[in-house]
């Protein structure tokens, strides 16, 4: 059974499942879900906990022994097994499938790890375990979902969130829920009455937003120039290599160029051919309304020049030029702002 984090709720009296599957790229939500499981299980007598990691040196016999062995001081236990890749391998698949066939009411198993796809969810072991489990996918929150999560966290902490304060925290902590939770805790220490003003919050919080190159691409496709510049600033501060961003921009240029060319030929867009999932199609449709083949030829020239410069020479300010290139995807008119690579001899 699949349940999203905002719907996942366990109380002391909740009926516990033999298995819980907590996977995803968002660590704060994963931690909150696991803490809920621990708390509910503890009140129901699961007062022993073992933590295992299925890395390269892990023996699956360890998990089998753990499920069959209880200490003298406890009759029930939780076993938390981390699957870093989400894939237990051939031996692990057999062990997990066998455990699902023989449920032990005194053992609760929590499997957790990074993001998993349909390839893992369609495996025999996952389907066998999922029959007796709750699967919670923890994805990074964006937009309205992030806004609602922050509001809920502030209310739980005793704060009275305003629209301005909530939006400020969204801007400062996007992509980093752990930092957002810490900022809320800090605000409660500074303003225990729970109603800090916008100015007080602005002075107290630190910009800890985190983004990926793929999120940057989505923002460029949507045409949000201001947010794209902010993302570039954060990527630079995190030490992301400019080559990675150039690669991503070039790949998107190729996709957009191909779609625009097909459209000029009167062809219907074949989304599957371009490997664009349904959820991202509106982003491309938005970009296609703003871009033309003529603009794409100009962008190609700029990308080629920068790629050559950064590979052959030492570019002093690569992120300044990357900002220029990103804004051309929006597009912003920068014809009077020439690229100046500041190459060192």
Secondary structure, 3 states (H helix, E strand, C coil): CECCHHHCCCCCCCCCCCEEEEEECCHHHHHHHHHHHHHHHHHCCCCEEEEEECCCCCCHHHHHHHHHCCCCCCCCEEEEEEECCCCCHHHHHHHHHHHHHCCCCCEEEEEEECCCCHHHHCCHHHHHHHCCEEEEEECCCCHHHHHHHHHHHHHHCCCCCCHHHHHHHHHHHCCCHHHHHHHHHHHHHHCCCCCCCHHHHHHHCCCCCCCCHHHHHHHHHHCCHHHHHHHHHHHHHCCCCHHHHHHHHHHHHHHHHHHHHHHHCCCCCCCCCCCCCHHHHHHHHHHHHHCCHHHHHHHHHHHHHHHHHHHHCEECCHHHHHHHHHHHHHCCCCCCCCCCCCEEC
